[in-house]
């Protein structure tokens, strides 16, 4: 009952709406509000990078946004202010051979070693003469040469594999101008296939041109002493953006990556519903005040349920204040006083001595879609726990106790 009332009140608290998801000025503020929770130092820069990356990978023909179209790679060195976005799919590795740049690339992906197939069981080769030994090694070399030549004739000029690359295969690939890249991560290989419209083959074969991926250009670059391979894309429907995260330590890189992921998911939520709510605890206090006013007409258990629901909302604001080193009771009293007078945009201000401010004028927002789902999931979890009548205690399984034999080695 309290949830239903809260969801009915939320639309009346909307303070803005994103009309154009591709307008940088409109999208920047809500993304900054999300990024600032983890990276207040680089909030402006990281928010700008995330916004540009999302717009770079957002198709013009539709509002649907795929978070997998924005990737992040972490490269140690420099600082968070050196983080930037680049068009294309970037792999943190180097090419295997001498060929380092290909234009109008036709890509074949093998989810195996780039070598001749081996037998599943051990095999024995009986060689009686030296001539048989020479012909055996020459036969292997001819087989690898035929595979490389057939790939070249099929139109392939880039090979991506997940396993090791045989020396002979690498030599013939260099002679035929084929670029070879290793991607050992299974998930990264799946993302690569999706980005380049490639098909991953479990064994070495010669695919048709329809089964090959495409990239406008493939080239290597060095970033902070780390070699990377860039697969650039020009087609709108396959637009991929990669954010290169820079930082002085692994912990800084991890924190920056988390804030970037939050910003990307914020952009996705905006594509589904662009309505904004005042942030910094303003929405929770407004809900608390309005629910408290509406509980006057309630009697019985409903009144107690609404009261506890309001206490839970107050605890959210209390946590925000305590996490920022503020006196929670003082902040809560000031917020309740302002909201009781109808000022629904007043939230917590951690920078001014007044402790509160108009959060809308400061550009601090929550998303209506996220806040709605948050309340629904929280209430669902609470009601599920309250509906449990029995608590199951984890204990060791029964059965006979094994005999103790402490002196078994004497």
N, C-alpha and C positions, 0 to 999 in steps of 0.2 A: 504493500500500500504506500509506504514512504517512497519507494523507488518510482512508482507511477506518478506521484505528485512531483517528485524532483525532475523527472523527464518532461513533465508538462511545463515546469517553470523555466527550464534551461533555454528554450527558444526566446523567451522574453529578455534574457540577459545578453543576447548577441549584440556585440558592439561594432562589428564590421564584417565584411565579406570580400573574398578574393574573386573579382569578376573575371580577370584574365590570368590564367595560370602561367602564361609565358611572359608576364610583365615582371621584370626584375624588382622594380620599386614596390610592388604589392606583395611579392612572395618573400622578400628579404626579412621583414620584421618578424613574422611567425617562425621562420627558420632560425633566426638569431635567438629568439626566446628559448628554443629547444637546445641549441648548441651551447648557450651561455651556462646552462646547468652543469656542464662538465668542463668547459674551456672558457672561462671568463676572460683570460688573458688575450687569447687570439680569437675572440668571438666574432668580431667584425670581419676579419680576414677569412676565417674558416667558413663563416656563413656565406660570404661572397663566392668562395670557391665551390661550395656545395650547390648553391643556387645556379651558378653557371654550368656546372656539370649536369645537373638535372635537366636544365633547359636544352643543353647540347644533345642529350639523348632522348628528348621528348619528341615523338613524331608530330608533325604539324597536322596530319590528317585525322588525329584522334586524341581524346583526352586520357586514354589509358596509359599508365606509366608503370614500367617494369623496373623494380629496384635492381635487378641483375644487370641492367644496362649501364649502371654506374659502378665501377670497380675501384678498389683501393689497393695500392701496394706501398709497403713501408720500406723506406731507404734510410739507413742510419746516417746522420750527419746534418750540419747546419741547424736550423731551428724551425719552430712551427710556422713562423712567418714566411718561410720559403716553400710551404706547401702550395702546389698549383695543380691545375687540371689540364689534361691533354686529350686530344681527340684520338680515339682508336683503342685497341686492345693491347695492353703492355704486359709483357712477360718478363719477370726478373731472372733472366738467364742470358747466356751468350749463344751465338750460333755455333754449330759443331764443326763446320768446315771453313773453307776460304771464302765462299760466296756470302756476302753480308748485306746485299741490297737487291731487291727484286721489285719491278713495277708490273702492275696488272697481274697479281699473283693468283695462280690456280693451286689450291691447297688440297693435299691428300693427308688424312689423319690415320695413323696406325696405332692402335692401343696394344702395342707389343714391341719387341725388339726389331730394329731395322736390320735384319740379318736373315739368312736362310733358315727355313723351318727345321727344327730338330725333332727327332723321334721322341715319343713319350716315354719309351723305355730304352735301356742301354742297347746299343747295337754293336756288332763286331764286324769289322771289315778285314777280309783276308787278302793280303797283297803278296803275290808270289815273286814278282820281279820288280826291278827298279822302274821299268817302263810303266807298269801299272800304278806305281806311286806317283809318277809324274802326271799321268793322265788323270788320276784321282784329284789332285790339287788343282789341275787345270780345269776339270769339270766344275768344281765349286766356284772357281773364278768366273768361268763362262756363265754360270747360272746367275750370279750376282750382277754381272755385266748386262745380261739380258733383261733382268728386272728393272735396272736403272734406265736402260735404253727404251724399254716399253713405256715406262712412266713418262719419259721425255716426249716420246711420240704421241702419247695420249693427251699431252698439253700440260702436264704437271710441271711446275717449277719450284714448288715449296713442299717439303715433307715434314710433318710433325709426328713424332713418335713418343711413346711413354717409356720405352726401355733403352737399352744401350744401342749404340750404332757401331756396326762392324767396320773395321778399318778399310777393308776392300770396298764396302758399300760407300763409305765416305770418300774414298779416292775417286771412284767412278762418278759420284755425285758432283764432285768438284770439276771433273772434266766436262760434264754435261751442263754445268751452270745451275745445278739444283741446290737450293738453300735448305738446310736441315736444322730443325729446332727440337729440343727435348723438353717436354712438359711432363714431369713425373707425377704431379698431383692429379688424382682422379677427378676431383671436383673442378679444378682449374681447367682440365681437359674438356669436361662437359660444358663449362661456360664458354670455352674457346669455340667448340663446335656450334654452339647456339649463336655466338656472335658472328661467325663467318659462314654460317649455313653449311657446315661440313658434316660428313657422315664418318663416324669412327668405325674403322674396320678392325676386327680382332686378329686378322692374319694378313700377311703380305699378298696383295693381289693388284691387278691393274683395273682401276675403276673407270667408268665412263665419265665424260665431262660433266654430266648432270649430278654426279655424286661428289664432285669436288667443291670445296669452298672457294670463296673469292675475297680478295683484299686489294684495295687500290694500290698499296705499296707496302713492302716489308723492309725494314731497315734497322740497324743497330744504333744504339746511342749510349753514352756513358753519363750517368748521373751520380755525382758524389763518389766517384771511384767504383761504382757498381754498373756492370754492363746490363742493358735491357734490350729486348727486341720489341719493336713497335709494329703492330699490324693496323695500319690506318684504314678507315672506312669513309666512303663518301655517300653511300646510299642512305637515304633518310630512314627507311624502315629498319636498317641494321645499325643505326647509330649507336656507338659505344663510347663512353667517356671513362677515362681512368684518372683517379686522383692520386698524385704522387705525394705521399705523406713524408715530411722530413722532421727529424727531431734529434735531440742530443743523446737520448738514451732509449732503451727498449720500452721502459715504463711510459715515457712521454709519447712514444709512437702508439702504444696501446690505447692511451687515454684519448689521443687525437682521433684514432680510428673509431672508437666508441662514439665520440661526439659527431663524427661525420656520418656514421650509420644512423644515428638518431635524426640528423638533419635530412637524410635521404628519405627515411620513412615518414617524416613530417611532410615532405613534398608529396609523397604518394597519398597521404591522408587528405591533403588539400585538393588533389585531383578528384577525390570522391565527394568531398563536402568542403566548400571554401569558407564556411561561416566561422567567425572568431568570437571567443569569449575573453573577458579580462582575466589576466593571469595573476601570479604572485599571491594566490589565496583569495582574491576578490570574489571569484565565482563560488567558492565553497562557503564563504561567509554570507553571500547573498542568498544562497540556497538555505543556509541555516536560519537566517532571519525570516525568510518567507515561509519556510516550513513551520517555524515556531509560531508565526502569526496564524497560520492555517490550522494549527493543532488545537486552537481554542474551542472549535466546534466538535472536536473528537472526544469520545468518552471511552472508558474501559482500557483494554489492552492496546488499542490503536494509538492512544495518546502516549503511552509509555514507549511504544515502538518508534514513533516519530521523535520523541525526546532523545532516545538512544541514537537514532540516525543523525540527529543534529550534533550530538556529542562526538560522533565519529568524524563528521565534517570539521568540527572545531579542532580535533586532534591532528588532522592533516595540516591545518594552518599552524598549529602549535609546533609540529615537527619542522616546518619551513623556518619558523623563527628560531628554534633551538639550533638547527643546523648552521645558521648564520651567526650564532653567538649572541642573539638578542634575548631579552627577557620576554618569555612567551606570554605570561599573564598580562603584562603591560601592552604588548602589541595586540593581543586579542581584545582587550578592553577598548582600545582606540578604534579598532576595525568595527567592532559591534556598534560603538557609538555613532560612527559615520554612516554605516549602512542602515541603521534605524532611522536616520534622517533622509534616506532615499538615495544616497550617493553610492551607487552600485559598482562604480569603477575604482574604488579605493582599495589598494592592496599594500603588501609589505614593501618597504623601501629600506634596503640594507645600507645605503650610502648616506642618508640624511639623518640628523638627530631627531626629526619628527617621527621616524620609524614607519610612516605611511605616506603614500603619494597616489596621484591619479595614474594608474598603470597604463591606461590607454594612451595618454599623452606621452608616456615614456616608451611606448612600443613594446609592451610586455603582454603577450597573448597566450591563451590556450585555444585548442581546436575543439569545436563543438562535437565533431565526430569522435575524437579521442576521449573527450570527457564523458560522452554518452556511453561508449563501450566500457570505459573504466568503471562507471557506476554499476552498469549491468553485470559485469564480471565479478565485482566485489560483493554485490548483494547475492549473486548466485553462489559464490564460495561460502558466504556467511550462512545462508539458508541451508546449504548442504550439510555444513558442520552441525547446525542446530537440529537437523532432522535425524541425526545419528543417535540411537538409543543405547547402543552398547559400544564400549571401547575394547578393542582386541589388544591384549598385551602380548608382545613378542617374547616367547620363552624358548629355551632349548627343547628340542624334540625329546619325547619320552623313550623308554627302552631300558634294557639292562645296563647297569654301570660296568664298564670293563674292569677287569681285575688289575690291581696295582702290583707291579713287579719292579720295585726300585733297584734291586740288586741283580739285575739280569746279566750283568757282565762280570760277576765275581765267580 
